[in-house]
Structure formats: C-alpha cells, structure tokens
Amino acid sequence: MISYPDIDPIAVSIGPIAVHWYGIMYLIGFAGAYLGGMYRAKRSNGLWTPEMVSDAIFYGALGVILGGRIGYILFYQFPSFIEDPLIIVRIWEGGMSFHGGLLGVIAAMFFFSRRYKKHLVDVTDFLSPFVPIGLGAGRLGNFIGGELWGKPTDVSWAMIFPNDPLQLARHPSQLYQFALEGVALFCIMWFFSQKTKPRYCVSGMFLLFYGIFRILVEFFREPDAQIGYLAFGWLTQGQLLSLPMVFIGVGLIVAGFKLKAFPKK
C-alpha cells in the first residue's frame, strides 16, 4: 500500500477567502484550452482568429460550470432536488458532472456558432483536442481533495483516503482517470487532429474514447453512495451515461469519412 500524500485542499488562504486546488485546476484547464486554441488558430488558414478562441473559451467556461452543476443535480441528486430545489445553487457543497458539463458546452457552442456563423461541429472539432487538459486537471483536483476514490482493493498501490469514513485501502481511481481521460485522451486527440480531418471525425473520436475510458474506470471507482449500482451489481450511472457517447462517437466518425465535408469560413 502507498501512503496517500495528504495535501491541504486549500492552496491559498487570505483571511476568510480560501482558494481550493480544485478551483485552480479549473483555471489550468481553461488556460490550457486557450493556449491550445491559439496554437491551432495560427494553423487554421484564417478559419479561426484569436478573438474567436477567446470567446469560445468564455462560452465554454460558462457551459462547463452551469451544465456541470445542473447535470450533477439532475443525474445524481434529483430526488434531493425535488425535496429542496435550492441545492442547485449551493455549489459550496460540491457536485459537478462531466456529462452535464458536456451538454452545457454543446449548448454554449451552439450560441457561439450562431454568433460567428460557423457550423456547430466545426466548432466542437476545433475545441475537442483541448478538453482532456481540463479533464486531467480536474481529476488531479479530485485526488488532492481526497474525493471520488475507488473501490476497496489489495493491490500494492492502494491508498487510504483521509475522508473515507471506512478507512479502507482503495484504488486511486482519480489517478486512473487522470491517466486515461487526461493524458491518453489528449495524446490521441492531439495526434489525430494534427492533419485536417473531415467534419465530425474529431468530435467523434473524443466521444468514442472518453466513453470507453470512463466505462473502464467505473469498474474501479466507488459508485455514488446515493445511487449505488443500477443493475447487475456493477453497472453505474457513469457507465450508463457514457455508453451513448461510444455509439454516437462511432457514428460521427463513420459519417465524417463518408461525407468528407471540411470546415469553411
């Protein structure tokens, strides 16, 4: 067993103001997407400008925060929301959903694409390679915060998380997600998108591989206590929400190479 590096989840504290590592990880994710977007904009032959990139990141940040919070409440806390609708605004209690954030970003990019008169999927194809930066940073934030830990295990790299009331040795599933959803997915997306691909293909690759990686990691992650397993003693809400991503991703890739449409100004 490996000792958990008990890091203070508060990075900086000035009087009553506390800056948590998790919030810093969000900023790292947005900054990484901005820098990556600027790099790709320079290589886009005029399809993207620095102003477009800045606005896309702003729209995306709103989509992540609003969609992530609303999605968490609807997907994981809906009975509690019915009893007390105000929980949706009590963000200090925690709770963000990737799948809700994804839907929020898609909605935000719809409005962005209308403003700049771009095809919605051209926008998501452009931004998808940078999303793993935020995903990886977010999972490191989960690890530092000692939350969303894995199932009990006897593997040699198991850890005991200080916030775990049972104090069991568990899979550090946050690090698994960092490695897969962050590092591996970034590498796949970055190399796949280096040469111009037909419309739909880059977005499809993101959906496909995120869905696969999330489904795999869920086998090692402790299910949400308020939901548990949905069926078969292993199916989780995260797997159920990720499975459609795999099928949609495959469909987009097939459609992209079949239609062979490319981004336009």
PyMOL commands that set and color helices and strands:
alter all, ss='L'
color gray80, all
select helices_A, chain A and resi 21-42+50-76+78-83+85-89+91-93+98-116+120-144+173-192+201-218+237-259
alter helices_A, ss='H'
color red, helices_A
select strands_A, chain A and resi 10-14+17-20+159-160+169-170
alter strands_A, ss='S'
color yellow, strands_A
deselect
rebuild
show_as cartoon
